[in-house]
């Protein structure tokens, strides 16, 4: 976790580590692939070979497809409506039709029509190698009796459903019907048969539903006819009982009420008009002589004539009175005539007044009579309205029953038509045809799947091998797991059939064609093995700057890891370079070095430490390299070898050898079986730890070094021995042959 108080350099380093994490992960995957490449190639090749075998042995299958649509614009004969109602075609309806196509009813129909129970493809295990194997396995567990017709049908149904595919095309109303078979013509024939069976099933279902609806409609129509007749009879009986008569679509009392009401309005208007004339006449009568407007309004010729005469006489009287005096006889006669005319006008007006009064009385009387008649009609109408409520209810029931009867009668007629002309919404828009190419197995798809599966499986196997590969293979593993430097990686040399004794050879070439492993650096000085041993010598010399490295001990965790071979070749190399070197076999439990180099030695290290022999008497010198060898001596009866190695005489002997020789190389026993190595840390300057490449477990080495801190403190480094240079190149490319072979070939090196 990043902290604020950290230095900037440390924060930058952490960010760099975070940024480089993905690249490290990719690099680790690449390393796994490089190291396990042969394994991965083998697994991928095996998967591809299995796929090829399957492609060669599997019987080819052919798929034919028919296309069907549910037509929303269905054509109806005679514009008829569906008796069962038109169901809206939505997504759920289409999915329902898909499931109907998948139903056993359709499948069994096709199986019966095409006699598929007699087809070996539907009753047997199938052809090809796989079919034969399945048939043999099935025969082991099945009974010997012949299958019944039902069993054959169910078996054919199972094969049929596995070979059939029904799917909806996107969100459309189109459905694809596919069938896969070994025979392309059979596949097309069965696909078309499925479509035909579905259409026939739909027609049959509609016919049966319509027929059942027709039977039900007949019973219902009879019932409705009776109910409608009863309701209409109840309406007629009620009208008769309540004296309700229709006239022009309206009841009689309603018409009477409307007419009387209209008459009342007219009578009231006539009364008002008559009263207005009477009142006006009363006002005129009160006048002496009515004016001209009133006279014209009355339109009475007598009054108009009398008034005219009166006006003329009044004019004459006025003139004569002014001319002859008021009392003149002519004026008096005129006034007398005027009074007579006035009296006649008044009498005429009174006669008219009496006439108007009589008209008014008649209008009032008529209005009162109409009001009395209206009251009677209203009273009768109220009684009729109460009965009319019940009448409307009866009429409504009668109309409802009649409407239902008419509707059901129409539906019945439509059902009769649909029984004669059944229709379905589904139709085939593309019939299945004979396929020209096989649909299975798909060669490219299977090969691609095999390749992809092989890659996944191989990578998984490679990862599993990496996780379970708990051995040392790289210098990085040594440095990470042990915290020590990997000084050198020695290539595997092979085991010789026999190793001649040093004393018997005396510098002569071995008659055995196998290389002498203990003298390999001498016999092959330009080999890669020799270069690795030289790198160990360089590490010893460089470490001598820090501390004295004259007494070197080689050890390992387990036996047979090559520590004796390394110690001998290291000593031979140093001695061949001109230094004074002595090789001491300190593996008192298993002195293999002594048996190989000095098999005839009667005395050695044990005898010198026990003061039973002199050092000069037991040392053997190689005449070619001048290497001195001190064998282990007689060790067969020793029980406490660690006590010998930890004794003071042993320390004194090492001190003596240190004074006489430039280098003392001790071949020590392995650390895991015995504890002898740990007691020698007091007189050993540096330990060289040998680990067999690709074999010794990491936890074993780590456990032994952790329990021997005195060894780890003086550990010069680790040498990986018996490395396979071909495999090594996959783990650490810079240790592979590619970087060495050109140089070795140019200068005559032996790899």
Secondary structure as GFF3:
##gff-version 3
##sequence-region A 1 751
A	DSSP	alpha_helix	8	35	.	.	.	ID=ss1
A	DSSP	alpha_helix	37	57	.	.	.	ID=ss2
A	DSSP	beta_strand	62	70	.	.	.	ID=ss3
A	DSSP	three_ten_helix	77	79	.	.	.	ID=ss4
A	DSSP	alpha_helix	91	101	.	.	.	ID=ss5
A	DSSP	alpha_helix	104	114	.	.	.	ID=ss6
A	DSSP	three_ten_helix	116	118	.	.	.	ID=ss7
A	DSSP	alpha_helix	120	123	.	.	.	ID=ss8
A	DSSP	alpha_helix	128	141	.	.	.	ID=ss9
A	DSSP	alpha_helix	149	163	.	.	.	ID=ss10
A	DSSP	beta_strand	164	168	.	.	.	ID=ss11
A	DSSP	beta_strand	174	181	.	.	.	ID=ss12
A	DSSP	alpha_helix	184	241	.	.	.	ID=ss13
A	DSSP	beta_strand	246	247	.	.	.	ID=ss14
A	DSSP	beta_strand	250	251	.	.	.	ID=ss15
A	DSSP	alpha_helix	252	285	.	.	.	ID=ss16
A	DSSP	alpha_helix	292	298	.	.	.	ID=ss17
A	DSSP	alpha_helix	301	324	.	.	.	ID=ss18
A	DSSP	alpha_helix	329	420	.	.	.	ID=ss19
A	DSSP	beta_strand	426	430	.	.	.	ID=ss20
A	DSSP	alpha_helix	443	468	.	.	.	ID=ss21
A	DSSP	alpha_helix	475	482	.	.	.	ID=ss22
A	DSSP	beta_strand	486	491	.	.	.	ID=ss23
A	DSSP	alpha_helix	502	505	.	.	.	ID=ss24
A	DSSP	three_ten_helix	517	519	.	.	.	ID=ss25
A	DSSP	alpha_helix	520	523	.	.	.	ID=ss26
A	DSSP	alpha_helix	528	543	.	.	.	ID=ss27
A	DSSP	beta_strand	551	556	.	.	.	ID=ss28
A	DSSP	alpha_helix	563	576	.	.	.	ID=ss29
A	DSSP	beta_strand	581	585	.	.	.	ID=ss30
A	DSSP	alpha_helix	592	597	.	.	.	ID=ss31
A	DSSP	alpha_helix	605	609	.	.	.	ID=ss32
A	DSSP	alpha_helix	615	618	.	.	.	ID=ss33
A	DSSP	beta_strand	619	621	.	.	.	ID=ss34
A	DSSP	beta_strand	628	630	.	.	.	ID=ss35
A	DSSP	alpha_helix	641	645	.	.	.	ID=ss36
A	DSSP	alpha_helix	648	660	.	.	.	ID=ss37
A	DSSP	beta_strand	663	667	.	.	.	ID=ss38
A	DSSP	three_ten_helix	676	680	.	.	.	ID=ss39
A	DSSP	beta_strand	686	692	.	.	.	ID=ss40
A	DSSP	alpha_helix	698	706	.	.	.	ID=ss41
A	DSSP	alpha_helix	709	713	.	.	.	ID=ss42
A	DSSP	beta_strand	715	723	.	.	.	ID=ss43
A	DSSP	alpha_helix	725	731	.	.	.	ID=ss44
A	DSSP	three_ten_helix	733	735	.	.	.	ID=ss45
A	DSSP	alpha_helix	738	747	.	.	.	ID=ss46
###
